[in-house]
Structures are given as C-alpha cells and as structure tokens.
Amino acid sequence: MTHSTADTGAQDAQHEDGPGRPGDGEKPGRGRRSGRRLRPAVLVPLTLLALLLALGGTGWWLYRDLDANLAHVDIDRALGDDRPEKLPTSGRNILVLGSDSRAGENAALDAGKAPGARSDTALVVHIPEGRSRATAVSIPRDTLVTRPECGTPSGRTLPEAGRVMFNSVYAQAGPACVVKTVERMSGIRMDHYMEIDFAGFRDLVDALGGVTITTDRAIDDKATGLRLGAGTHRLDGEEALRFVRTRHGIGDGSDLGRIGLQQQFLTALLTEIKQQEILTSPAKLYRIADAATASLTTDTAIGSLTGLADFGRSLQGIDPAAMETITLPVIQDERDPNRVVPVQPRAEELWKALRTGAAVPDTAKRSPVNGSSTG
C-alpha cells in the first residue's frame, strides 16, 4: 500500500486535470496519511435532538440561551433550483458533517497547522418513511469527486472541477457546495444539513458522562496516544476524539478502518443517549443541550431551537439497533494510489436504493478494498 506523508490541505487535495470517471477496474487499496488529525465522530445523532430539546416549560431564559447558540446556513437560497427532485419515496435525508476547523477552542485539540477547515467526516443519513430505522452512509474524505459549479461565501463563483478530493470542497466553497456535491453524486436531495466541530464533540461526550465502547482487540496508536486493551471501556471526550480518529493498527491503516470505528462509536453514542434518563435531570439536560447547540450549524429550516426540537421529536421512533452503517463502496484510484473513487455499479446501487426507498443490496454493502461488508 502506498502511504502519503502529510495532510496536503485544499490545494494538494484536488486534481483538476480532468473529470475522471469512477471506474470498475482499479486495484483495491487506500493510502493513509500521517499527522495528528482529529475526527469528530459520526456526529450529532438524530435521536439526541429529541431527547435534549424537548424542553417544555423550562423558561424563556433557557430557550433564549440555547437558541442563541445555534448557527445556520441558508442552503435552499444558496443552491436555488439546481437540485435533485424530491421524490415521494425518498424519506428524509440529512447531510451530517464534522469540520476540522482550528478556530477558537478547536485549535487546542489538534497539533496540525493547516489553515481553514475541511469536512473531515461526512455522513448521508437516510430515514425512510415510517422513521423506525435509518441508514448512515459514510463518504471517505479522500474520495475523488466532481465538484459542481458553486458560489463561495465570499461571493466568488468556482467553475466545475473534476478529480477534487471530497473533503477539500468545504474549504474551497463552503457547506452549500458540499451539499450540492453530495446531491450531484447521489441524485438524492438533502432535506437538512448539520455540522459539528471538535470541541463540540468532546464537550457532548463529557456532558453525557462518557460513552461505553467494546473492542475485540487492543489498540495502541502512537499518533493519537490512544491505548486500549481488548474489552469494554468508558471513554471521556478526549479519549473519544482519539478513538474516532485512530487508524494506525486498525485494519490496513487507512481512512476506511477509521470509518469503521466512527460507525461503531455512533451506535454506542446512540445507545448511551437512549439509556440515560436525561429528561429527569434538568441540570444534565441543560449541560448536554448547551454542548450540542453551541457547536452545531444547521440549515435554516431547523436553525432555531423550536425547529430543531420539532425535527428531533419526529425521529424518536428510531432504534439505535436499527441504524445501518454503510461505507460508500470505493476502490483505489488508478492514477493516484493515495485517493479512492466510487466503484460502479455498487455505488449507484446504494444511492438508488436510498432514492427509491428500497433495501440496500448486499453487493452495495461490500467494499472491494478488502472484500468485507461495510455495514
């Protein structure tokens, strides 16, 4: 396996020498990167919103305080009508991002010096009609994609570009362009957008009092400082950050192995939230809600506490045990062994299943990288 030497940032991350079609015949593999990169886990679990934001009669001061924490982006205005049609079978679809911004409190959580921010973790969360289950599709950050023409937050227009590394789109053109890129590659209209940063993830785990995970083998990662023996562990916020960014000693040392840990942590976090009687403790409820909202950016439709609470309550029927986690099927790029591309027809089979409300085929759950199930 080829290994790259450092995080190259937005400029090195993109290859704009042609559109590049995702192929079928690339050899499996994935280059890993060195450097101390933090990854927010698989981010804001949707059922958390129902449990934390059902505040009822807790007072105007509390509502105002938490509501002021929220930031939002007007995705609909930024993208206009250049979007996939909303299909009656498509259920609800949410793009969830973890940004690696070094701004503010986040700077102390990463030794990396790269400026700006990228979308270090990306999930398309699909909730079918009925809302008793959900599917979360992880998009590897080093996936080469075609970035559509996008306006930037500063008012510039970026032309369409091929062979751009997925996680560079956020740095180049902002969150609306990430939504547009995902919609273009999947053919699925995103109903909502959510983003959380490093500090927010750490504080959320600490507010919960930690999260319990079980590993079937020891992890000793010198890059992150994480040491866990095989067995069950209660992780605090700092340890959880190390866990979800660990890849050394896991699988082939690639980003795909780290995605597996992130998916495992998502399930553990959802289970923790369900098991805790948060609503019976106003003090704990406030701490968790404050941590969740302070580092959360959403689309405008759910960019208020009431909008977020209503959305969260609508998802209360989802059982963590019914959360299916899948990694977008990818293979090593023929021209750059440190990048991956979606493998066809498996990737399209996955997106089509989500668009139409059908079950995801087993072939779309298996990665040619190692031949194993991604779910």
C-alpha positions in Angstrom: 0.0 0.0 0.0 1.3 3.5 -0.8 1.4 6.0 2.0 1.4 9.7 1.7 3.4 11.9 4.0 1.1 14.7 5.2 -2.2 16.3 5.0 -1.9 18.3 1.9 -4.8 20.7 2.5 -7.2 22.1 -0.1 -4.7 22.7 -2.9 -2.9 19.4 -2.9 -6.1 17.6 -2.2 -7.6 18.4 -5.6 -6.7 17.2 -9.0 -8.3 19.4 -11.6 -6.8 17.7 -14.6 -10.0 16.2 -15.9 -13.4 15.0 -14.8 -12.3 11.4 -14.0 -15.0 8.8 -14.2 -15.2 6.4 -11.2 -14.1 3.2 -12.6 -14.7 -0.5 -12.1 -11.2 -1.9 -12.5 -9.0 -0.2 -10.1 -7.0 -2.3 -7.7 -8.1 -2.3 -4.1 -6.2 -0.2 -1.6 -6.0 3.2 0.1 -3.1 5.4 1.1 -3.0 6.6 4.7 -1.8 10.0 5.9 0.3 10.8 8.9 -0.1 13.8 11.1 -2.3 14.4 14.2 -5.7 14.8 12.6 -8.8 14.8 14.9 -12.1 13.4 13.6 -15.4 14.3 15.1 -17.2 11.0 15.3 -20.1 10.2 13.3 -21.5 13.3 14.8 -24.8 14.6 16.1 -27.1 11.5 16.5 -30.5 12.4 15.3 -32.3 11.0 18.3 -30.2 13.2 20.5 -32.2 16.2 19.3 -35.5 14.7 20.5 -34.1 13.9 24.0 -32.2 17.1 24.5 -34.5 19.7 23.1 -37.9 18.6 24.5 -37.6 21.4 27.0 -41.2 22.2 27.6 -41.7 24.8 30.3 -38.1 25.3 31.3 -38.3 29.1 30.9 -37.7 31.8 28.3 -34.2 32.4 29.6 -33.2 28.9 28.9 -34.8 28.8 25.5 -33.1 32.2 24.6 -29.7 31.0 25.8 -29.8 27.7 23.8 -31.4 29.3 20.8 -28.6 31.9 20.6 -26.0 29.0 20.5 -27.2 27.8 17.1 -25.7 28.9 13.8 -27.4 28.2 10.4 -26.8 28.3 6.7 -29.5 29.0 4.1 -28.8 26.0 1.8 -32.0 26.5 -0.2 -31.2 30.1 -1.1 -27.6 29.2 -1.9 -28.5 26.3 -4.2 -31.7 27.6 -5.8 -33.5 25.2 -8.1 -30.4 23.4 -9.4 -31.1 20.3 -7.2 -32.5 16.8 -7.5 -36.2 16.4 -7.4 -37.7 15.5 -4.0 -39.2 12.0 -4.6 -42.2 10.7 -2.5 -40.2 7.5 -1.8 -37.0 9.2 -0.7 -38.0 9.6 3.0 -35.8 12.2 4.9 -32.1 12.7 4.1 -29.7 14.7 6.2 -26.0 15.5 5.3 -24.0 15.4 8.6 -20.5 16.9 8.5 -17.7 17.1 11.1 -15.4 20.1 10.3 -11.8 20.2 11.4 -11.7 24.0 11.9 -8.8 25.2 14.0 -10.8 28.3 15.1 -11.3 29.2 18.7 -11.3 26.3 21.2 -10.7 23.8 18.4 -7.1 25.0 18.0 -6.0 23.3 21.2 -7.4 20.0 20.1 -5.1 19.4 17.1 -1.4 19.7 16.6 -1.9 20.2 12.9 -1.1 23.7 11.5 -3.2 23.5 8.3 -5.3 26.7 8.0 -9.0 26.8 7.3 -11.3 23.9 7.7 -12.3 20.7 5.8 -15.2 18.3 6.2 -13.3 15.5 7.9 -16.3 13.3 8.4 -19.3 13.1 6.2 -22.5 11.1 6.5 -25.6 10.9 4.5 -28.3 9.8 6.9 -31.3 8.3 5.2 -34.6 7.9 7.2 -37.2 6.0 5.2 -40.9 6.8 5.5 -42.2 5.5 8.8 -39.0 6.5 10.6 -38.4 3.4 12.6 -34.9 2.8 11.2 -32.1 4.7 9.5 -29.2 4.2 7.2 -25.9 6.2 7.6 -23.6 6.2 4.6 -20.0 7.4 5.2 -18.2 9.1 2.4 -14.4 8.7 2.7 -12.7 12.0 2.9 -10.2 11.1 0.2 -12.8 10.2 -2.4 -12.2 11.9 -5.8 -15.4 13.6 -6.9 -16.6 16.1 -9.5 -17.3 19.4 -7.7 -20.1 21.3 -9.5 -20.0 25.0 -10.2 -20.5 26.7 -6.8 -20.7 30.1 -5.3 -18.5 30.7 -2.4 -19.4 32.5 0.9 -17.2 35.5 -0.3 -19.3 35.8 -3.5 -16.9 34.2 -6.0 -18.0 31.5 -8.4 -15.9 28.4 -8.7 -16.2 26.5 -12.0 -17.0 22.8 -12.1 -13.8 20.7 -11.4 -13.1 17.0 -11.7 -11.0 14.8 -9.6 -11.3 17.0 -6.5 -10.8 15.4 -3.1 -14.1 15.4 -1.3 -13.0 16.9 1.9 -11.5 19.9 0.1 -14.9 21.1 -1.2 -15.8 22.6 2.2 -12.6 24.6 2.3 -12.9 25.8 -1.3 -16.5 26.7 -1.4 -18.3 26.2 1.9 -21.1 24.0 3.2 -23.6 24.7 0.5 -21.2 23.4 -2.1 -20.7 20.2 -0.1 -24.4 19.7 -0.2 -24.5 20.3 -3.9 -21.6 17.9 -4.5 -23.3 15.2 -2.5 -26.6 15.7 -4.3 -24.9 15.6 -7.7 -23.0 12.4 -6.9 -26.0 10.6 -5.3 -29.0 12.1 -7.1 -30.6 12.5 -3.6 -32.0 15.8 -2.4 -30.7 16.6 1.1 -33.6 17.8 3.3 -31.3 19.1 6.1 -27.7 19.9 6.9 -25.9 19.5 10.2 -22.3 20.3 11.2 -20.3 19.9 14.4 -16.7 20.7 15.3 -14.0 19.1 17.5 -14.7 21.0 20.7 -18.4 20.3 20.4 -18.0 16.6 20.0 -15.7 16.4 23.0 -18.0 18.5 25.2 -21.0 16.5 24.2 -19.4 13.2 25.2 -18.2 14.7 28.5 -21.7 16.1 29.2 -23.1 12.6 28.8 -20.5 11.4 31.4 -18.7 9.3 28.7 -19.6 6.6 26.2 -19.0 2.9 26.6 -17.4 1.0 23.7 -16.2 -2.6 23.3 -13.1 -3.5 21.2 -12.3 -7.1 20.2 -8.6 -6.3 20.1 -6.1 -4.0 21.7 -5.5 -0.5 20.1 -2.1 1.1 20.6 -1.9 4.2 18.4 1.2 6.4 19.0 -0.2 9.1 16.6 -3.2 9.8 18.7 -1.9 8.5 22.1 -4.8 6.0 22.4 -4.1 2.8 24.2 -7.0 0.4 24.8 -6.8 -3.2 25.7 -9.3 -5.6 24.2 -12.6 -5.4 26.1 -15.1 -2.8 27.3 -14.1 0.8 28.1 -15.8 4.0 29.2 -14.4 6.9 27.1 -14.4 10.5 28.1 -14.5 13.3 25.5 -10.7 13.5 24.8 -10.5 9.7 24.6 -13.5 9.5 22.3 -11.8 12.0 20.0 -8.7 9.8 19.9 -10.8 6.7 19.3 -12.7 8.1 16.3 -9.5 9.4 14.6 -7.5 6.3 15.2 -6.4 4.3 12.2 -2.9 3.1 13.0 -3.0 -0.6 14.0 -6.6 -0.9 12.7 -7.1 -2.9 9.5 -4.8 -1.6 6.8 -4.1 1.7 8.5 -6.3 3.6 6.1 -9.2 6.0 6.4 -11.6 3.2 5.8 -10.6 1.5 9.0 -11.2 4.7 10.9 -14.6 5.0 9.4 -15.4 1.6 10.9 -14.5 2.9 14.3 -16.6 6.0 13.8 -19.6 3.9 12.8 -19.1 1.8 15.9 -19.0 4.9 18.1 -22.1 6.3 16.5 -24.0 3.2 17.6 -22.5 3.4 21.1 -23.4 7.0 21.4 -27.0 6.5 20.3 -27.3 3.6 22.8 -25.9 5.8 25.6 -28.4 8.6 24.9 -31.3 6.1 24.9 -30.2 4.5 28.1 -29.7 7.7 30.1 -32.8 9.3 31.7 -31.8 12.7 30.6 -35.2 14.3 30.8 -35.4 13.6 34.5 -32.4 15.7 35.3 -32.8 19.4 34.3 -29.2 20.2 35.1 -27.8 17.4 33.0 -30.3 18.2 30.2 -29.1 21.7 30.1 -25.4 20.8 30.0 -25.9 18.4 27.1 -28.2 20.7 25.2 -25.7 23.6 25.7 -22.8 21.4 24.4 -24.9 20.2 21.5 -26.2 23.5 20.3 -23.0 25.6 20.9 -21.1 23.7 18.3 -23.9 22.9 15.9 -24.5 24.5 12.5 -27.7 23.6 10.6 -29.7 24.5 7.6 -32.1 27.4 8.1 -35.2 25.2 8.3 -34.0 23.7 11.6 -31.8 26.6 12.6 -33.9 27.5 15.7 -34.4 25.6 18.9 -38.0 25.1 18.2 -37.3 23.9 14.6 -34.6 21.6 15.9 -36.7 20.2 18.7 -39.7 19.5 16.4 -37.4 17.7 14.0 -35.8 15.7 16.8 -39.1 14.7 18.2 -40.2 13.4 14.8 -37.3 11.0 14.9 -37.8 9.5 18.4 -39.0 6.2 16.9 -35.6 5.3 15.5 -34.0 2.5 17.4 -30.2 2.6 17.6 -30.1 -1.1 16.9 -31.9 -0.5 13.6 -29.2 2.1 12.5 -27.5 0.5 9.4 -24.0 1.9 8.8 -22.5 1.6 5.3 -19.4 3.0 3.7 -19.7 4.2 0.2 -18.1 1.4 -2.0 -14.7 2.7 -3.2 -11.5 1.5 -4.8 -8.0 2.9 -5.1 -7.7 5.4 -7.9 -5.6 4.1 -10.8 -3.7 7.4 -11.2 -3.2 8.3 -7.5 -2.9 5.4 -5.0 -3.5 7.9 -2.2 -7.0 8.6 -3.4 -10.1 6.4 -3.8 -13.1 6.6 -6.3 -16.6 5.2 -6.0 -16.8 1.8 -7.6 -19.6 1.2 -10.1 -22.2 -0.2 -10.3 -22.1 -0.7 -6.5 -22.1 3.0 -5.5 -25.1 3.7 -7.8 -26.9 0.7 -6.5 -26.5 2.1 -3.0 -27.8 5.6 -3.9 -30.6 4.2 -6.0 -31.9 2.1 -3.0 -32.0 5.3 -0.9 -33.7 7.3 -3.6 -36.4 4.7 -4.1 -36.9 3.5 -0.5 -35.7 0.0 -1.4 -33.4 -2.2 0.7 -29.7 -1.7 0.0 -28.4 -4.6 -2.0 -25.7 -6.8 -0.3 -23.3 -6.0 -3.1 -23.5 -2.3 -2.3 -22.6 -3.0 1.3 -19.3 -4.8 0.4 -16.1 -2.9 -0.3 -13.7 -4.1 -3.0 -10.9 -2.6 -0.9 -10.9 -5.6 1.5 -13.9 -7.6 0.3 -15.7 -7.3 3.6 -19.1 -5.8 4.5 -19.1 -2.2 5.2 -22.3 -2.3 7.2 
